[in-house]
């Protein structure tokens, strides 16, 4: 068996869901439906945050950035996945695999840091309400988003080269529907312990550390909520923060299962399911979680639709 990457003139073969060939056509339409719902839901949040002046707040600024990241996050693997599910060709070029890996690591790490930034925003809003507009001013919000992107870029530039330098086996078959680090680790024929250790450390930095800070923020928020006298204000804070926490645990929980011990967990029966969940399902659920219980977003949607109907009637 070849032990160098010179044996990859064409690229890789993505096995994906080939163990269930009869279900591939069904999966194709399921993925298309989920993808279209992801585009519709996240695009709606971005448009509403730009069009409705009542949503010109730091919370919706961060939420619109999260929606943009979700669009990127799911668009990176889904077109290739649909192509592989539709026809007999399961291949991806080496250049395509490199691009997919780099972008996925960057966007994934950026989203993790952004969720931590959103927790900080909620902490300031609830625990320092009188100073909220002073602290969370527009330039700071932009700087926090930029910091999240820089962290994602740093993760991609650090992890991608080390992963791509692994001595891959000559059969070049990836037991996945995308090029990500766990799948490439499983394809390596040589010693991958150094890469696995680095990946575990990276997972701790970009999952455990943010989750710890997020939980600390919400611990302070919980104490502040208990002291609130107004029932309506308490319910609003609980609704907003519970939505955010659900998104945090949904993303971080599934990512941690795969990335903390990648070579073991990814090759297990549930590894592929968790990867599918956080790449395809989670980006679709996020806008639903944030909007279904959010009166401000639903009100903005009604106003935009009402204005659109009035404009069309006036013509």
Secondary structure, 3 states (H helix, E strand, C coil): CCCCHHHCCCEEEECCCHHHHHHHHHHHHHHHHHHHHHHHHHHHHHHHHHHCHHHCCHHHHHHHHHHHHHHHHHHHHHHHHHHHHHCCCCEEEHHHHHHHHHHHHHHHHHHHHHHHHHHHHHHHHHHCHHHHHHHCCHHHHHHHHHHHHHHHHHHHHHHHHHHHCCCECCCCEECCCCCCHHHHHHHECCCCHHHHHHHHHHHHHHHHHHHHHHHHHHHHHHHHHHHCCCHHHHHHHHHHHHHHHHHHHHHHHHHHHHHCCHHHHHCCCCHHHHHHHHHHHHHHHHHHHHHHCCHHHHHHHHHHHHHHHHHHHHC
